[in-house]
Structures are given as structure tokens and as C-alpha cells.
Amino acid sequence: MVALQEHLVLVAVPLILGLLLGLPLGLWSARSRAVALVALNGFNGLRVIPSLAVLFLAIPLWGLSRTSALLALTLLVIPPILISTEVAFRTLDPAIREAAVAMGMEPRQILTDVEIPLALPVIVAGIKTATIEVIASATLAAFIGAGGLGSFMVLGFAVYDPAILLVGAVPVAVLALGAEVIFSLGQRSLRSYQGQSPRIGL
């Protein structure tokens, strides 16, 4: 139970930080080509680095600690959230925004009442990817002493005991599958809601 709680912390904290950073940066990137060039290229570079390598790169900066794991996992979480948010807003039909402007809506109203609802399914897809990735990658935090369900997997490999390994692997698989189902249902609900809602001016 303690290992499960540690694992959930290793998932929740990076995911929250990733949302706080990735969502506004993704929106900003959709509005500015210069920001998109820097942000997307920079964070896309992180995606080609193996998760374990990112964790080990954090050690010289923050030592063998949970802080290292949390910050390294945050760097892994941001790219899918950032990219999906940028794509979601960049690909919105300009005619929808023009219609909202013609109706006299303020920029903030257009963002909150028009653009965000239309962009949400794509954004949620990115959050789903980030969540599943961090659930899996958090197991590697055990290699730098951060605990979590990965501790059982490391111990199972060390003593060649599949039973101990499965104690860690099975809950991780269940968590990842649960996240996949929950976010997929959420995406389906959002798309269904969009299909029932009339579009502004169209």
C-alpha cells in the first residue's frame, strides 16, 4: 500500500505540474510561431531521450531523491500536453472565431466559451498520453531510490523472483489500463457533446 501511494504521488505531482506548464505554453505556441518553434522543438527533443536517461540526468542536479524523480518525470509529461494543446488550438476553424467576433464576443469569451470547448477532445488525448507515460515511467524512479511500485520490479529482477516482480507490474498495468479507459470515455463524451451543440454562426 505504501508503494502504491508513493507511485500515485510520482504520477500526480508531475502530471499537475505538466498541466500547469503545458496548457498555457501550448496555447501561447498556437498564437505565436516564434514560441511554437522554440517550445515544440525543445520539448520534442525530450521525447527522443529514454525515460531512464532523463532520470539519471537529474541526479547530478538534485541527487538521489524523490525530487529528482518528480522533476524528471515532469519533463517527460510536458511534451504530449504541450503538443496536443498547440495542435488543438492551431487547427480550429478560423471561421468560428470570426463568427464569434462578429457577434461582439470579447477575446476572453471567445477563448473560454468557444475555443476551449472545441479544443478539449484533442487536449484530453494529450493528457491521456501523458498520464499513461508517467504511470509507466514512474516505475523507473525506483532506480534512483524514489520508491513506488517500481521497487518491487527492481527487487524481483535482482533476486530472479517473478512473483515479486508481478507485485509491482500488475498494479502498474491496471493503473495504465484504468487511465486509458477513463480518458477514452471522457473524449467520447466531449465529442458527443460537441456533436449536439450548435456552432456559433455556422
C-alpha positions, 0 to 999 in steps of 0.5 A, spaced: 500 500 500 505 504 501 508 503 494 502 504 491 501 511 494 508 513 493 507 511 485 500 515 485 504 521 488 510 520 482 504 520 477 500 526 480 505 531 482 508 531 475 502 530 471 499 537 475 505 540 474 505 538 466 498 541 466 500 547 469 506 548 464 503 545 458 496 548 457 498 555 457 505 554 453 501 550 448 496 555 447 501 561 447 505 556 441 498 556 437 498 564 437 505 565 436 510 561 431 516 564 434 514 560 441 511 554 437 518 553 434 522 554 440 517 550 445 515 544 440 522 543 438 525 543 445 520 539 448 520 534 442 527 533 443 525 530 450 521 525 447 527 522 443 531 521 450 529 514 454 525 515 460 531 512 464 536 517 461 532 523 463 532 520 470 539 519 471 540 526 468 537 529 474 541 526 479 547 530 478 542 536 479 538 534 485 541 527 487 538 521 489 531 523 491 524 523 490 525 530 487 529 528 482 524 523 480 518 528 480 522 533 476 524 528 471 518 525 470 515 532 469 519 533 463 517 527 460 509 529 461 510 536 458 511 534 451 504 530 449 500 536 453 504 541 450 503 538 443 496 536 443 494 543 446 498 547 440 495 542 435 488 543 438 488 550 438 492 551 431 487 547 427 480 550 429 476 553 424 478 560 423 471 561 421 468 560 428 472 565 431 470 570 426 463 568 427 464 569 434 467 576 433 462 578 429 457 577 434 461 582 439 464 576 443 470 579 447 477 575 446 476 572 453 469 569 451 471 567 445 477 563 448 473 560 454 466 559 451 468 557 444 475 555 443 476 551 449 470 547 448 472 545 441 479 544 443 478 539 449 477 532 445 484 533 442 487 536 449 484 530 453 488 525 448 494 529 450 493 528 457 491 521 456 498 520 453 501 523 458 498 520 464 499 513 461 507 515 460 508 517 467 504 511 470 509 507 466 515 511 467 514 512 474 516 505 475 523 507 473 524 512 479 525 506 483 532 506 480 534 512 483 531 510 490 524 514 489 520 508 491 513 506 488 511 500 485 517 500 481 521 497 487 518 491 487 520 490 479 527 492 481 527 487 487 524 481 483 529 482 477 535 482 482 533 476 486 530 472 479 523 472 483 517 473 478 512 473 483 515 479 486 516 482 480 508 481 478 507 485 485 509 491 482 507 490 474 500 488 475 498 494 479 502 498 474 498 495 468 491 496 471 493 503 473 495 504 465 489 500 463 484 504 468 487 511 465 486 509 458 479 507 459 477 513 463 480 518 458 477 514 452 470 515 455 471 522 457 473 524 449 467 520 447 463 524 451 466 531 449 465 529 442 458 527 443 457 533 446 460 537 441 456 533 436 449 536 439 451 543 440 450 548 435 456 552 432 456 559 433 454 562 426 455 556 422 
